[in-house]
Amino acid sequence: MANYTIFGTGNMATAIGGVLEAGGAAVDHISHDQGAGATVAGDVVVLAVPYPAVAEILGAYADQLAGKTVVEITNPLNFETFDALVVPEGSSATAEIQRALPDSAVLKAFNTNFAATLATGAVGNATTTVLIAGDSGDAKAALAADVVAGGLRAIDAGSLKRAHELEALGFLQLTLAASEKIAWTGGFAVAE
């Protein structure tokens, strides 16, 4: 089991922390109120914050993130219009973060899950599945093992390039929920 530091204390940060703790991992949180003075103790760092907050975290903590696995869960949406992603076409938030953290293994995970489905472990009648993309096979396997230990399913969705598709899927799911076409307790499921 890895030791995790989660940036954020909101619904997603709490739900992800709950899954990891249920599997036996040690988890600590860094809140926005703590500012740039906090110590990143975890071997694995989860950025459970809105995409616009990532730049501030990278600016303040880049040195502490070097050599660590960084799991980013963002869906880089234009939250004013809810009609587009705000990363360069063909890229992803994950790819942008990996460029900013060349000495870290950056993974995309949890962005296609809602907090409620992480907390309950179910999407309808299906077990919640966490899709994981990134270029480090070891980092993906370690995160997947901790997710499974916490009672969920995990699927290696491929290389860092697949983060682009995961963000598009997350974007679609969020817009459907925001327009009340699906519930925040539902979403997409992966059949076994």
N, C-alpha and C positions, 0 to 999 in steps of 0.2 A: 504494500500500500504506500502510495506517495503522500507527502505532506502538501496540502494545498493552501494557497493564499488567494482569496477571492476579492477582487476590487468590486465593491458595491454591496449594498445591504437591502436592495429592493426585492421584489417578488421573485425574479429569476435567480438572483444571488442566493436568496434563502432556499429556494427549491433545489438548486444545484448542490448547495452545501448539504442539504438534507439527504440527497441521494448518496453523495460521497461519504458522509458520516455513517449512514446506514450500512455501507459496505466496509466500514472500519477505518477509513482514512481520517487523518487529522486535518481540520479545517480552521483557518482564521480568516477574518474579514478586515479589509481596509476600507473605511468610509470616506466619502468626500470631505467630511468635516475634519478628518485627521490631517489633511493637507499633504504636502510633499515630504514630511518628516518621518513617515512610518517606515518600518523595516519590512521588507518582503522576505518572510521566513520560509515560505513553501518552495519545494522543488518544482512544483507545477503552479502556474499563476493563471487564474481565470479572470478575464476582463468581462465582467457581468454588468456593463454600463452601456448607456446609449452611445452610438458611434461618435457623435460630436465630442464626447468626453475622453475618447481614446487618446487624442493628440496631447492633451494635458498630462495624462498618465505617462505616456511615452517620454515626454519632455522631462518629467520629474524623476522617473524611475528606470530609464533605459539602462543605466549601468548595473542596477540590481537585477534586471531581467536577463542579462547576458548569461548564457549557459543554461538557462531554464527552458522548460516547455511552457509556452504561452498559449492558452486556449481562449480564443475570442469568439463571442457568441452574437456579435452584432448583426443587425440587418441595416445596412447603410441607406436608409430611406430619406427622401425629402419629406420631413414631417410636416412641413407647411402645406404641401400640395398632395402628399400621399400618392403621387403618380410617377415617381421615378427613383432609381437608385442614384446616389451621389458620388459614386466612384467612377473612374475612367471606364469607358465602354470596353468590355472584354476583360476587365480586371475584377478585383474583389477587394473588400476591406481586408481580408486575410492576406492577400498578396501585398497590399500597401503596408500593412503592419510588418510582414516578413522583411520587406525592403528596409524598413526603419529599424528592425532588430535582426541584423544579419547573423548574430551569434546566438540566437534563440531558435528553437523549433516551434514554429507557430502553427497551430491547428485551428480549424473551424469546427465547432461542435455546438450543439444545443440551440442553434438559431432557428431550427424547424420545429422546435418544441415550445409549447406554452408552459408557464409556471405551473398551472393546475395539473397538466398531464404529467409533469415531472413529479409533482407532489403525490399524486394518486397512483402513479405508475401505469396508468391506462389511458388509451384513446379509444373511447367506445368499449368494445370487447377485446381489443388488442392491447398487448403490453406495449408501453411507450418505448419507442426505439430512438436512440441517439445516433445520428449520422455524423461521421467524423472524417474530415479531409485534411490532408497535409502531406508533406514530403518525407517526414520521419516515420518509418514503419515502427520503430521501437516506441516512439512517443504515442503514436496512435494505439498500439497494442496495450500499452500501460494504461492509458485513459479508458479504453474499452473494458479492460479487466476491472477497473474500479467502478465503472458504470454498471457492469453486470453484477458485481458483488453487491451493489446497492439495490438490486432487484429489477433493473431495466434491461433492455436489449441494446446492443451496440453493433453498428455495421461500419466497416471501413469503406467509405464512399470514394476513395481514390486519392490522387495526388492533390497538391495545393490548387491546381487548375480547377478542380471540381468545386472549390469554394464559390466560384462564380455561379454555378447552377444551384448550389445550396442557398445562396443569397436570393436568387430569383424565386426559388420555392418558398423561402421564408417571407419574401415580399408579398407573394400571392396569398399566402395563408393569413398574413397580417391584414391585408386589405379586405379579405373576405370577412374576417372577424370584426374589423372596424366598421364595416358596412352591415353588420349583423346578419350575414348570410350563413355563417357558422358560429358556434359558441366558442368562447375563450376556454372552455373546458374540453373542447374537441380538437379538431385539426386533422392533419394527415396522419395516417397510420400505415405501417408496413406489415403486411400479412406474413405469418410464419409459414 
